[in-house]
Amino acid sequence: MARKPALTHIDSKGEARMVDVSAKPATERVAVAEGCVVMTKATLDLIVKGDAAKGDVLGTARIAGIMAAKRTSELIPLCHPLALSKVTLDITPDAALPGCRIEATVKVTGPTGVEMEALTAVSVAALTVYDMIKAVERGVRIEGIRLVEKRGGKSGHYRAPARKVSK
C-alpha cells in the first residue's frame, strides 16, 4: 500500500516543526528556480543602457539574490542553515516580455535540499529589480516564480513541465 503524502513541517499535533535531518546522508543536491520581472519597453531600455538612476540594476539584483540564498534560513522559519557550495544567478533582459528573466542555481552537499534557497534567490533578485526601477515605473509585475528542477536526495530528480507560451 502506498504511503499517503504528508506535510513534513507539521507534527502529529498539527504544530509547526523543523524536520530532523540528522540521520540523512550528505549527498550533492542542486535546485534551479526561475521568475521574471515584467515592465515597459522604455524601462527595460533604461536597464540595458545602464541609465537607471540607482545604478547597475542587473548587477545589484544578482548580488542581492546570491546574498538572499545564503540567508534563507533567517527568512524562512523552518529552513535549515546550509553551507552552500554554489549560487549562480542569471538575469537576462528579454524584449519579448518586455522585462528580465531570472534563473538561480544553488548547490550543496548535505542532508537536505536547496529548493528554498533557489526560490529565495529569484524572489529577492526580482524585488531588487523592482526597487531599483520603481521611480520610473510603478506598474512592474513579478511573475512566474517557480522551482524548475531539483536533483539529489531521497525524492530523486524533479523537472517542471515546460511553460506554455501565451500568444
C-alpha positions as CSV (number, residue, x, y, z in Angstrom):
1,M,0.0,0.0,0.0
2,A,1.4,3.4,-1.0
3,R,2.1,5.9,1.8
4,K,-0.2,9.0,1.8
5,P,1.9,12.2,1.3
6,A,2.2,14.3,4.4
7,L,3.4,17.7,5.3
8,T,6.8,17.3,6.7
9,H,6.9,20.5,8.7
10,I,3.8,19.6,10.7
11,D,3.9,17.2,13.7
12,S,1.3,14.7,14.8
13,K,-0.4,17.5,16.9
14,G,-0.6,19.8,13.9
15,E,2.2,22.1,15.1
16,A,5.0,23.5,13.0
17,R,8.4,21.8,13.5
18,M,11.8,21.8,11.9
19,V,12.4,18.4,10.2
20,D,15.2,16.3,11.8
21,V,17.7,15.6,9.0
22,S,20.5,14.3,11.2
23,A,20.1,10.7,10.0
24,K,20.0,11.6,6.3
25,P,23.2,11.1,4.3
26,A,25.0,14.1,2.9
27,T,24.6,14.0,-0.9
28,E,25.0,16.5,-3.7
29,R,21.8,18.5,-4.2
30,V,21.0,21.1,-6.8
31,A,18.0,23.3,-7.3
32,V,17.1,25.6,-10.1
33,A,14.4,28.3,-9.9
34,E,13.1,30.9,-12.2
35,G,10.9,34.0,-12.4
36,C,10.5,37.2,-14.3
37,V,10.0,40.9,-13.9
38,V,7.7,42.4,-16.5
39,M,7.9,46.1,-17.3
40,T,7.5,48.5,-20.2
41,K,10.0,48.5,-23.1
42,A,11.1,52.0,-22.1
43,T,12.1,50.9,-18.6
44,L,13.9,47.8,-19.9
45,D,15.8,50.1,-22.3
46,L,17.0,52.1,-19.3
47,I,18.2,49.0,-17.6
48,V,20.0,47.7,-20.7
49,K,21.7,51.0,-21.4
50,G,22.7,51.3,-17.7
51,D,20.9,54.6,-17.3
52,A,18.8,53.7,-14.2
53,A,19.2,56.4,-11.5
54,K,20.2,53.9,-8.8
55,G,22.9,52.4,-10.9
56,D,23.6,48.9,-12.2
57,V,20.2,47.2,-11.9
58,L,21.2,43.7,-13.0
59,G,24.5,43.6,-11.1
60,T,22.9,44.8,-7.9
61,A,20.0,42.3,-8.3
62,R,22.4,39.4,-8.9
63,I,24.3,40.2,-5.7
64,A,21.1,40.6,-3.8
65,G,19.9,37.2,-5.0
66,I,23.1,35.5,-4.0
67,M,23.1,37.1,-0.6
68,A,19.4,36.0,-0.1
69,A,20.2,32.4,-1.0
70,K,22.9,32.4,1.7
71,R,20.4,33.8,4.3
72,T,17.3,31.8,3.5
73,S,17.2,30.1,6.9
74,E,17.0,33.5,8.5
75,L,14.0,34.4,6.4
76,I,12.0,31.1,6.2
77,P,11.4,29.9,9.8
78,L,11.8,26.1,9.3
79,C,14.6,26.0,6.8
80,H,17.9,24.5,7.9
81,P,21.1,26.7,7.7
82,L,23.2,25.3,4.9
83,A,26.8,25.7,3.8
84,L,26.1,26.4,0.1
85,S,28.8,25.4,-2.3
86,K,27.4,27.3,-5.3
87,V,24.9,30.0,-6.1
88,T,24.6,31.4,-9.6
89,L,22.1,34.0,-10.7
90,D,21.5,34.8,-14.3
91,I,19.4,37.8,-15.1
92,T,18.6,38.2,-18.8
93,P,16.9,41.1,-20.4
94,D,14.1,39.9,-22.7
95,A,12.5,42.4,-25.1
96,A,9.6,39.9,-25.8
97,L,8.3,40.2,-22.2
98,P,9.4,43.1,-22.0
99,G,11.4,42.6,-18.9
100,C,14.0,40.4,-17.2
101,R,14.2,36.6,-16.8
102,I,15.8,35.5,-13.6
103,E,17.3,32.0,-13.0
104,A,19.1,30.8,-9.9
105,T,21.0,27.6,-9.4
106,V,22.0,26.6,-5.9
107,K,24.2,23.6,-4.9
108,V,25.1,21.9,-1.6
109,T,26.4,18.7,-0.3
110,G,24.3,18.0,2.7
111,P,21.3,16.1,4.2
112,T,18.6,18.4,2.8
113,G,17.8,20.2,-0.4
114,V,18.2,23.7,-1.6
115,E,14.9,24.4,-3.3
116,M,14.0,27.2,-0.9
117,E,17.4,28.8,-1.4
118,A,16.9,28.9,-5.2
119,L,13.4,30.3,-4.8
120,T,14.5,32.9,-2.3
121,A,17.4,34.0,-4.6
122,V,15.0,34.6,-7.5
123,S,12.4,36.3,-5.3
124,V,14.9,38.8,-3.8
125,A,16.6,39.4,-7.1
126,A,13.2,40.3,-8.6
127,L,12.3,42.5,-5.7
128,T,15.7,44.3,-6.1
129,V,15.0,45.0,-9.8
130,Y,11.6,46.4,-8.8
131,D,13.2,48.6,-6.1
132,M,15.8,50.0,-8.5
133,I,13.3,50.9,-11.2
134,K,10.2,51.9,-9.2
135,A,11.0,55.6,-9.6
136,V,10.3,55.4,-13.4
137,E,7.6,52.7,-13.4
138,R,5.4,51.5,-10.5
139,G,3.3,49.0,-12.6
140,V,6.1,46.5,-12.7
141,R,5.0,42.8,-12.2
142,I,6.9,40.0,-10.7
143,E,5.6,36.8,-12.2
144,G,6.1,33.0,-12.5
145,I,8.5,32.3,-9.6
146,R,8.8,28.5,-9.5
147,L,11.1,25.6,-9.0
148,V,12.3,24.4,-12.4
149,E,14.5,21.4,-11.3
150,K,15.9,19.7,-8.3
151,R,18.4,16.8,-8.2
152,G,19.7,14.7,-5.4
153,G,18.3,13.3,-2.2
154,K,15.8,10.6,-1.5
155,S,13.0,12.0,-3.6
156,G,15.3,12.0,-6.7
157,H,15.1,14.2,-9.8
158,Y,12.2,16.6,-10.5
159,R,11.8,18.7,-13.6
160,A,8.9,21.1,-14.0
161,P,6.9,20.9,-17.2
162,A,7.8,23.4,-19.8
163,R,5.9,26.7,-19.6
164,K,3.2,27.2,-22.1
165,V,3.9,30.2,-24.3
166,S,0.9,32.5,-24.5
167,K,0.4,34.5,-27.7
